[in-house]
Amino acid sequence: MIQNPEIVSHIHWIPAQGRNDELRRNDELCGDGELRGDGEFRGDGELRGDGKGSKMKKLPVYVALDLDTEKEVISLAQKISPYVEGFKIGPRIGLKNGASIISKLKSHGKVFLDFKFFDIPSTMLSSVQAAFDLGVDMLTVHALAGEESLKQLAELEKRLNGQREFRILAVTIITSFSNENLPALMQTQSIFSHVESLSDLVIKSGLNGLVCSGSEVTYLRKRYPDAYLVTPGIRLDMNSVQDQKRVFTPRKAIEAGASALVIGRSIYKTTDPVGVCTQLQKELSPFL
């Protein structure tokens, strides 16, 4: 059973069956490399929902690997890679382990580099190119870098997509800010006004990837129907927000129009990350 003390009341948690380390105990191993039972891992990386042949897509989730050692990161990635689209790495683990952590994670899913580049245009361009060359699939820049940088980044993104799929996400206002703790120079406008104007700038510049909290995703989805909206600050337990101010549950964010979610503590701090991912799959699959 899941023993996470942060279990949210609206999710009905049950024992996860068919996980990789318990294949033979709970499910029937079939000759085609599939597992049939309660709906878990298949040999081709797909998930089956009910053991009756219906496929379930991987969760549109990037797990924030805010951990300290490569061993912890790879161990977690191996366990949950059948369930999630990819993994987000930030300075905490990225700077400690360098480029090698990217190549090692690539065998388990897409790599989302969250370094939030914010510099002069030439430095941002060279940084994005370097990340692409290392195998990164998606990364963040600050929308506050301005129109000149964003337009050049949009051109670079287009060129790089000629080689393989690659996405640049623009961050508007980070989710640790609320209207009460915005920097003094920004308090002449609300967070929503900042998000609106910065998002308009990003889309106008030619990028279509945005990082936005659950509080803004409904509005942005209506304003930019084709945008790729990534929502961080996702919590399974709304009583455990820590330093995040604008948080949402996974279901609410997907229903509001998020393209993908970033989930960190709710997965990497639980004693049963596979169980959490399994239950998320069951809860979110009707909306995917």
Rosetta blueprint (number, residue, H / E / L):
1 M L
2 I L
3 Q L
4 N L
5 P L
6 E L
7 I L
8 V L
9 S L
10 H L
11 I L
12 H L
13 W L
14 I L
15 P L
16 A L
17 Q L
18 G L
19 R L
20 N H
21 D H
22 E H
23 L H
24 R H
25 R H
26 N H
27 D L
28 E E
29 L E
30 C L
31 G L
32 D L
33 G L
34 E L
35 L E
36 R E
37 G L
38 D L
39 G L
40 E L
41 F E
42 R L
43 G L
44 D L
45 G L
46 E L
47 L E
48 R E
49 G L
50 D L
51 G L
52 K L
53 G L
54 S L
55 K E
56 M E
57 K L
58 K L
59 L E
60 P E
61 V E
62 Y E
63 V E
64 A E
65 L L
66 D L
67 L L
68 D L
69 T L
70 E H
71 K H
72 E H
73 V H
74 I H
75 S H
76 L H
77 A H
78 Q H
79 K H
80 I H
81 S L
82 P L
83 Y L
84 V E
85 E E
86 G E
87 F E
88 K E
89 I E
90 G L
91 P H
92 R H
93 I H
94 G H
95 L H
96 K H
97 N H
98 G L
99 A L
100 S H
101 I H
102 I H
103 S H
104 K H
105 L H
106 K H
107 S L
108 H L
109 G L
110 K E
111 V E
112 F E
113 L E
114 D E
115 F E
116 K E
117 F E
118 F L
119 D L
120 I L
121 P H
122 S H
123 T H
124 M H
125 L H
126 S H
127 S H
128 V H
129 Q H
130 A H
131 A H
132 F H
133 D H
134 L H
135 G L
136 V L
137 D L
138 M E
139 L E
140 T E
141 V E
142 H E
143 A H
144 L H
145 A H
146 G L
147 E H
148 E H
149 S H
150 L H
151 K H
152 Q H
153 L H
154 A H
155 E H
156 L H
157 E H
158 K H
159 R H
160 L H
161 N L
162 G L
163 Q L
164 R L
165 E L
166 F L
167 R E
168 I E
169 L E
170 A E
171 V E
172 T L
173 I L
174 I L
175 T L
176 S L
177 F L
178 S L
179 N L
180 E L
181 N L
182 L L
183 P L
184 A H
185 L H
186 M H
187 Q L
188 T L
189 Q L
190 S L
191 I H
192 F H
193 S H
194 H H
195 V H
196 E H
197 S H
198 L H
199 S H
200 D H
201 L H
202 V H
203 I H
204 K H
205 S H
206 G L
207 L L
208 N L
209 G E
210 L E
211 V E
212 C L
213 S L
214 G H
215 S H
216 E H
217 V H
218 T H
219 Y H
220 L H
221 R H
222 K H
223 R H
224 Y L
225 P L
226 D L
227 A L
228 Y E
229 L E
230 V E
231 T E
232 P L
233 G L
234 I E
235 R L
236 L L
237 D L
238 M L
239 N L
240 S L
241 V L
242 Q L
243 D L
244 Q L
245 K L
246 R L
247 V L
248 F E
249 T L
250 P H
251 R H
252 K H
253 A H
254 I H
255 E H
256 A H
257 G L
258 A L
259 S L
260 A E
261 L E
262 V E
263 I E
264 G L
265 R H
266 S H
267 I H
268 Y H
269 K L
270 T L
271 T L
272 D L
273 P H
274 V H
275 G H
276 V H
277 C H
278 T H
279 Q H
280 L H
281 Q H
282 K H
283 E H
284 L H
285 S H
286 P H
287 F H
288 L L
